[in-house]
Amino acid sequence: METDRIGVGLVGYGYWGPNLARNFYMQKDCSLLAICDLSPGRAELAASNYPSVRVTDNFQELLDDPGIQLVLIATPVSTHYDFTKRALLAGKDVLVEKPLAATVAEAQELVDLSDETGRILFVDHTYLFTGAVKKILELLESNELGDIKYIDSVRINLGLFSNDVNVLFDLAPHDLSLLCCFMKDDPVSVQALGAPVMENDQEAIAYLHLVYPSEIIAHCHVSWLSPVKIRRTIIGGTEKMIVFDDNEITEKVKIYDRGVEFRNNEMSQSDIYKMIVDYRMGDIVSPRLSTREALAEEADYLVECIRTRQRPFTDGRFGLRVVKILEAAQTSLRNGGLSVEIDS
């Protein structure tokens, strides 16, 4: 196995870029060689935090550097397609912030280009590397919850407002990536309603209703306009239920041995039946979870994929699945909540 460090270049030192810089700087098999940002203030901060790392405002410098094998893209969504395409064509492996691109057409082109160039295209759906999500996946794979009936998620806070995309493209990718992991099938349709509050008409609050082939439903509520921060997902199964609350410090996942059972009770000799509901109120268990930072887990996993040239599970195809849902939801938003089919 190759032992040389992987040269890393980062473009974008705004909101998420510093987290990527810190983790890949500390990753034992990587060397952070360059940081690119157009903002003089952000560039100055990057140079101050990493004196040994070259800081530039020219993205092409990263692409021309033969020592850089991996490019990290933490820029506005509207730039993902251009930066990712240029990096792939330059022969670089790429990690790009979620969502992969602004449209399905752009995302599909990037997936095809990754295949053509043989380069790794990794979409930064960081939540999937948390200890909480890993534990939930274990429970789902062991069928401990029984048959899944619904998933309900809320991701709301006050800001950060974005001029680049609406709240749907900003916050919903987190929950949609979870759904893509938790569910065996992709949704067949989506309905979305939302409302803008700013002059640019970008929705700051949105509700998504997704329908799956197995008649399972999922609901996502995202907002920049909440006075409180909530990060909660409920998974309802026939045997047990899960509450995943990311705001909790020590008990992020709780497993409820609760549910309902329906039975018919014959009232008379005629064909009149009364439905009886039995409520099951069992224990609540909070399993032990890994507390390691998700981004550190993600960096280790990406390095392994680069070393072995294996396809990441959060590759371009996974990112494309999320963008397909987002684009269909956006169409629904523009048509007053019309149900829109999602291309398979």
LUMMI-21103 format. One record per atom (N, C-alpha, C): z, y, x. Coordinates in steps of 0.1 Angstrom, whole numbers, plus 2048, in hexadecimal, padded with zeros to 3 digits. Atoms other than C-alpha are relative to their C-alpha. Layout:
! residues N
ZYX ...
This chain:
! residues 344
8007F4808 800800800 80080C809 8007F37F8 7F882380C 80D807800 7F37FA7FE 81683581A 7FF80F801 8027F27FF 80785881F 8048077F3 7FC7F880C 815873808 7F38057F9 80B7FB809 7FF87F7EB 80180F800 8007F2801 7F58A37EF 7FE8057F2 8007FB80E 7FC8B77D0 7FE80F800 8027F2802 7EF8D97C4 8038037F1 7FC7FC80E 7FD8EB7A5 7F980D7FC 8057F3806 7EB905790 8088037F4 7F87FB80B 801919779 80F7FF804 7F28007FD 824924782 8088097F6 7FA7F880B 82E932760 80C7F97FB 7F4806806 84591F748 8027F2805 7FE80E7FC 83F8FA751 7FD7FE80E 8048027F3 8308FE773 80C7FE80A 7F58017F7 852903785 8077F27FF 7FA80D801 85F8E2777 7F77F5807 8098097F9 8408D0784 80180180F 7FF7FD7F1 8438E17A6 80D7F9805 7F38057FB 8688D77A9 7FF7F1801 80080F800 8628B27A0 7F67FA80A 80A8057F6 8438AD7B5 80380480E 7FB7FC7F3 8528C07D2 80B7F6805 7F58097FC 8708A87D1 7FB7F1800 80580E801 85B8887CA 7FD7FB80F 8008047F2 85E8747EA 7F27FC805 80E8047FC 8398697EB 7F680B7FE 8097F5802 82B88B7E4 80380C80A 7FE7F47F8 8268AB7F8 7F980C7F8 8057F5807 8228CB7E4 7FA80A80A 8077F87F6 8088DE7F8 7FC80E7FC 8047F3804 7FD8FB7E2 8038027F1 7FD7FB80E 80690F7C3 7F680B7FD 80A7F6803 7EC9247B1 8058077F3 7FD7F880C 7F4940798 7FA80E801 8067F3800 7E296078F 80980C7FF 7F67F5801 801974788 80780280D 7F97FD7F3 80E9867A7 80F7FD800 7F1803801 83298379A 8037F1801 7FD80E7FF 83095E794 7FD7FA80D 8048057F3 81E9587B5 80B80480A 7F57FC7F7 83A96C7C7 80C7F77FE 7F5808802 8549577B6 7FE7F2805 80380D7FA 8439377C0 80180080F 7FF7FF7F1 8409427E4 80F801804 7F27FF7FD 86594B7E3 8077F27FF 7FA80D802 86F9297D5 7FC7F580A 80680A7F7 8589157EC 7F980780C 8057F97F5 85492780D 7F57F8808 8098087F8 84290A81D 7F37FC7F8 80C804808 828907801 7F680C7FF 80B7F5801 80791B801 7FF8057F2 8017FA80E 8059337E3 7F3808800 80D7F9801 7E39407D8 7FD8037F1 8047FC80D 7D29507BA 7F27FA7FE 80D805801 7B293C7C0 8007F17FE 7FF80E804 7B091A7AE 7F67F8809 80A8077F8 7919117C2 8057FB80E 7FA8047F3 7A69107E2 8077F27FF 7FA80D802 7B98F27D3 7F67F5800 80A80A801 7998E07CB 7F97FE80D 8078027F3 78A8E67EE 8097FA80A 7F78057F6 7A98DA800 8007F07FF 80180F800 7A38B580A 80D7FA801 7F3806800 7C88B080E 8077FF7F3 7FB80080E 7CE8B57E9 7F97F57F8 80680B807 7C98957D6 8038017F1 7FC7FF80E 7DC89E7B6 80180E7FC 7FF7F2805 7D88BE7A2 8098007F3 7F87FE80C 7F38C8789 7FC80C7F9 8057F4808 7E78DF76D 80A8047F5 7F67FB809 8028F375B 7FC80E7FB 8067F3804 7EC90F74C 7FF8007F0 8037FF80F 7E491B728 7F67F57FB 80880B806 7D4901711 7F1803802 80E7FC800 7B3915710 7FA7FD80E 8068027F3 7AF90F736 8007F2805 7FF80E7FC 7B78EA737 7F37F9803 80D8067FE 7938DF733 7F980480D 8077FB7F4 7858F574E 8067FB80D 7F98037F4 7A08EF768 7FF7F0803 80080F7FF 7A18C9761 7F27FB804 80E8047FD 77B8C5762 7FD80380F 8037FC7F2 7788D8783 8087F780A 7F88087F7 7948C4793 7FB7F1801 80680E800 7858A2788 7F3800808 80D7FF7F9 7638AD795 80280180F 7FD7FE7F2 7738B67B6 8077F4806 7FB80D7FB 7808927B9 80F800800 7F1800800 7A589A7B1 8057F87F4 7F880580C 7BD88679B 80680C7FA 7FB7F4808 7CB89D780 80B7FC7F7 7F67FF80A 7EB8A276D 7FE80D7F8 8027F4807 7E58BA751 80A8017F5 7F67FE80A 7FF8C9739 7FA7FC7F2 80580380D 7FD8BE715 7FD80E7F8 80980B802 7E88C0701 7F480080A 80A8027F6 7CB8B3715 7F580C800 80A7F6802 7B28CD707 8018067F3 8007F980C 7AC8E56EB 7F87FA7F5 80980680A 7928D06D9 7FE7F1804 80480E7FE 7888AC6D5 7F47FE809 80C8017F8 7668B26E5 80480280F 7FC7FD7F3 7778C1704 8087F4806 7F880C7FC 7908A4706 7F87F4803 80880B7FE 77688A702 7F880180D 8087FE7F4 76189971E 8087FE80C 7F78027F5 77F899735 8037F1802 7FD80F7FF 78687472D 7F47F9807 80D8067FB 76186B734 7FF80480F 8017FB7F2 762880755 80A7F8809 7F68087F9 78186E760 7FB7F2803 80680D7FE 77084D75B 7F480080A 80C7FF7F7 75085876D 80580280E 7FC7FC7F3 76386678B 80A7F6806 7F680A7FB 77D84A78D 80D807804 7F47F97FE 79886478E 80A7FE7F5 7F580280A 7BA86177C 80180E7F8 7FD7F4808 7BE87975F 80D7FD7F8 7F2802805 7E387B755 80480C7F8 7FC7F5809 7EF88F737 80F800800 7F27FE7FE 81289D73B 8088007F3 7F880280C 82389071B 80E7FB805 7F48037F9 84589272C 80A7F87F8 7F6806809 85A88770E 7FF7F1801 80280E800 84C864712 8077F980B 7F98057F4 85F860733 80F8027FF 7F27FE802 881868725 8077F27FE 7F980C802 89C84E724 8017FC7F1 7FF80280F 89F8536FE 7F37F97FB 80D806806 87A84B6F7 7FE7F2805 80180E7FB 87B82D70E 8087F67F8 7F7809808 89881F6FB 7FB7FE7F2 80680180E 8878266D9 7F57F6801 80B80A7FE 8688136E6 8057F2801 7FA80E7FF 87E7F56EF 8047FB7F3 7FB80480D 88D7F56CD 7F47FC7F6 80C802808 86B7F76BC 7F97F3804 80780C7FB 85C7DC6D2 8087F37FC 7F880B803 8797C56CA 8017FE7F1 80080180F 8747CB6A4 80E8017FA 7F27FF805 8997D46A1 8018097F3 8007F780B 8907EF687 7F97F97F4 80880680A 87B7D7672 7F38077FF 80D7F9802 85C7E6662 80280F7FF 7FF7F2801 85880B668 7FA8057F3 8047FA80C 85581F648 7FC80E801 8037F27FE 855843653 80580580D 7FB7F87F5 85A85B670 80080E7FC 7FF7F2803 86787E66B 80580880C 7FC7F87F4 869898687 80180F7FD 7FE7F1801 8758BC68A 80180580E 8007FA7F3 86E8D16A8 7FF80F7FE 8007F2803 8788F56A2 809808809 7F87F77F8 8869126B5 7FB80F7FE 8047F2801 8839386B8 7F880480D 8097FE7F4 86593E6CF 7FF7F3807 8077F57FA 85693B6E8 7F28027F9 80C7FE807 83894B6D7 7F580080A 80B8027F7 8169446E6 7F48087FA 80D7F9805 7F695A6E3 7F47F6802 80B8097FC 7E193D6F0 7FD7F67F5 80280A80B 7E79236D4 80B8027F5 7F680080A 7FA91F6B4 80B7F6802 7F48087FE 81B90D6AF 7FC7F1800 80480E801 8088ED6A6 7FC7FB80E 8058057F3 7F78EA6C8 80B80280B 7F57FE7F6 8178F66DA 80B7F67FF 7F5809801 8328E06CC 7FD7F27FA 80380D806 8228C46B7 7FC7F580A 80480B7F7 8138B26D5 80C7F7805 7F48087FD 8378A76DE 8017F47F6 7FE80980B 83B8966BC 7F57F67FE 80B808802 8188896BA 7FF7F680B 80080A7F5 81B8786DC 80A7F57FD 7F680A804 83B8676CF 7FA7F77F6 80680880A 82885B6B1 7F67F7805 80A8097FA 80C84E6C6 8067F4808 7F980B7F9 82583A6DA 8077F77F6 7F7808809 83B82E6BD 7F87F87F6 80880780A 81F8246A5 7F57F7806 80B8097FB 8078076AA 7F28057FD 80D7FB804 7EB819698 80080F801 8027F1801 7DE83D698 8008047F2 8017FB80E 7E1852678 7F18017FC 80D800806 7C3851661 7FD80E7FB 8027F3806 7C8874652 80C809803 7F57F77FE 7DD893656 7FE80C7F6 8007F3807 7E68B1640 809809807 7F77F67F9 7F48D164F 80080D7F9 7FE7F2806 8028F1641 80780880A 7F97F77F7 80D90F655 7FF80E7FC 8007F2803 813934656 80180880D 7FF7F77F4 80D94F670 80A80B7FD 7F77F4801 82496C677 7FC80B809 8047F67F6 81297E692 7F28057FD 80D7F9803 7F3995692 7F47F7804 80B8087FB 7DE97A6A4 7FE7F47F6 80280A80A 7E1963685 8037F2805 7FC80E7FB 7EF94669A 80C7FB7F8 7F5805808 805930685 80C7FE808 7F48017F9 82993268F 8097F57FA 7F980B807 835917677 7F67F77FA 80980A805 8248F766D 8067F37FC 7FC80D804 8298D765A 7F47F6800 80A80A800 8158B7660 8047F47F9 7FD80D808 813899649 7F57F6805 80A80A7FB 80287A659 8017F37F9 80080D807 7F885A648 7F97F6809 80580B7F7 7F383965A 7FA7F57F8 80780A807 7DE81B651 80A7F77F8 7F6809806 7FE807649 8088077F5 7FA7F880A 808822630 80D806805 7F57F97FA 82382E648 7FD80F800 8037F27FF 827854646 80980680B 7F97F87F6 83286D660 7FF80E7FD 7FF7F1804 83D89165C 80580780C 7FC7F87F4 83F8AB678 80280F7FB 7FE7F2803 84E8CE674 80280780D 7FF7F97F4 8498E6690 80080F7FD 7FE7F1803 85390B692 80580780C 7FA7F77F6 8599286A9 80980A7F9 7F97F6808 86C93A68D 80E7FB7FB 7F3806805 88D92668A 80B807808 7F57FA7F9 8AE937692 8087F6809 7F980B7F8 8BA9156A0 7F57F7806 8098097F9 8AA8FD6B8 8037F17FC 7FE80E804 8A58DA6AA 7F57F7806 80A80A7FA 8948BC6BB 8057F27FB 7FB80C806 89989F6A4 7F57F77FA 80A809805 88588069B 8087F47F9 7FA80B808 88F866680 7F57F57FE 80980B803 87F84467F 8067F67F6 7FA80980A 885830660 7F97F27FF 80580E801 88280A660 8067F97F5 7FA80880B 8897EF647 80E7FA804 7F38057FC 8A67E265C 80A80A806 7F77F67FA 8B37FF670 7F880D801 8067F37FE 8AC824676 80580780D 7FD7F97F3 8AC83A695 80080F7FD 8017F17FF 8B585F699 80080380F 8017FB7F2 8A986E6BA 80180F800 7FD7F1800 8B98906BF 80080480F 8017FD7F2 8AE89E6E0 80980C804 7F67F57FC 8C78BB6DE 80E7FA803 7F38077FC 8E48A26E1 8017FE80F 7FE8027F2 8F28A0703 8027F2804 7FD80D7FB 8FF87D705 7FC7F57F6 80480A80A 8F486B6E4 7F38047FA 80D7FB805 8D08746E1 7FA7F67F6 80680A809 8C78536CF 80C7F97F9 7F6807809 8DC8446B2 7F87F67F7 80680B808 8D38236A1 8097FE7F4 7F980280C 8DE82167D 7FD7F37F9 80280C807 8E37FF66E 8018037F1 7FF7FC80E 8DC80E64C 7F27FF7F9 80D801807 8C280B631 8037FC7F1 7FE80380E 8BC80160D 7F87F37FD 80780C804 8B27E05FC 7FF8017F1 8037FF80F 8A27DF5D9 8007F27FA 80180D807 8A77C25C1 7FF8037F1 8017FF80E 89F7BD59C 80B7F87F9 7F6806808 8BA7B5583 7FB7FE7F2 80680280E 8AE7A5562 80A8057F6 7F77FB80A 8BD7B8545 8017F87F4 80080880C 8B27A1529 7F57F6802 80A80B800 89A785521 7F28077FF 80D7F9800 87E79F51D 7FC80380E 8057FD7F3 86A7AC53A 80580E805 7FA7F37FC 8827CA540 8097FD80C 7F88027F4 8907CC563 80680D805 7FA7F57FB 8A77E4573 8017FF80F 8008007F1 8A37ED598 80E803805 7F37FE7FA 8C37E95AB 7FF80380F 8017FB7F2 8C77FB5CD 80E7FC807 7F48037F7 8DF7EC5E7 7FF80980C 7FF7F87F4 8E9804603 8077F880B 7FA8067F4 8EF7F5625 80680A809 7FA7F67F7 90880A639 8077F980C 7FA8077F4 90D7F965B 80480A80B 7FB7F87F5 91680567D 7F680A805 8097F77F9 908822691 8037FE80F 7FF8027F1 90181B6B6 7F880A807 8077F77F7 8F88336D1 7FE7F980E 8018087F4 8E981F6EE 80080980D 8007F97F3 8EC829713 7F2803804 80D7FC7FC 8CE83C71F 7FF80580F 8027FA7F3 8C0845741 80080F7FF 7FE7F2800 8C9869749 7F780780A 8087FA7F6 8AF86E764 7F68097FA 8097F6805 89888C75F 7F27F97FD 80C807804 87988174C 7F480380A 80B7FC7F7 862895763 8007F980D 7FF8087F4 86F883781 7FB7F27FE 80680D804 868862770 7F1800800 80E7FE802 84686E768 7F980180D 8067FE7F2 83F87978C 7FF7F3807 80080D7F9 849857799 7F57F77FA 809809807 83384577F 7F1805804 80D7FB7FD 81585C787 7FC7FC80F 8038047F3 8188557AC 7FC7F1801 80380E800 8188307A6 7F27FD7FB 80D802805 7F9833791 7F580580A 8097FB7F5 7E88477AD 7FF7F680B 80080A7F5 7F282E7C7 7F87F37FC 80680C804 7E68107B3 7F38017F8 80C7FD808 7CA8217A0 8007FA7F2 7FF80580E 7D781477F 7FF80B7F6 8027F580A 7D082775F 80E8027FA 7F37FC807 7EF83A752 8007FD7F1 80080280E 7FA83372F 7FE80E7F9 8037F3805 7F985972A 7F4806806 80C7FC7FA 7D685B736 7F88097F7 8087F7809 7B9870728 7FE7FA7F3 80380680D 7B385770C 80D8027F7 7F37FD808 7D885B701 80080F7FC 8007F2803 7D4881703 7F68037F6 80A7FE80A 7B487F6EF 8057FC7F2 7FB80480D 7C686D6D3 80980B7FA 7F87F5805 7DF88A6D0 7F780B7FC 8097F5803 7C38A46D1 7F87FD7F3 80780380C 7B08926B5 8098037F4 7F77FD80B 7CF89569F 80280F7FF 7FE7F1800 7D48BA6A9 7F48067FA 80C7F9806 7B08C36A1 7FE7FD7F1 80080380F 7B18B167F 80A8097F9 7F67F8806 7D18C3678 7FC80F7FF 8057F27FF 7C28E4682 7F68037F5 80A7FF80B 7A58DE66A 8078007F2 7F980080D 7BE8D664E 80780E7FE 7FA7F3801 7D18F6656 7F680B7FB 80A7F6804 7B190B652 7FB7FE7F2 80580380D 7AA8FA631 80B7FE7F6 7F580080A 7CB8FF61F 8077F37FE 7F980D801 7DA8DD627 7F87F57FB 80980B804 7BC8C861E 8027F4809 7FF80C7F8 7BF8A4629 7F47FD808 80C8027F7 7A989E647 8017F3807 80080D7F9 79F87C655 80080280F 8007FF7F1 7A587667A 7F77F5805 80A80A7FA 78986668E 8087F6808 7FA80B7F8 79384569D 7F980080E 
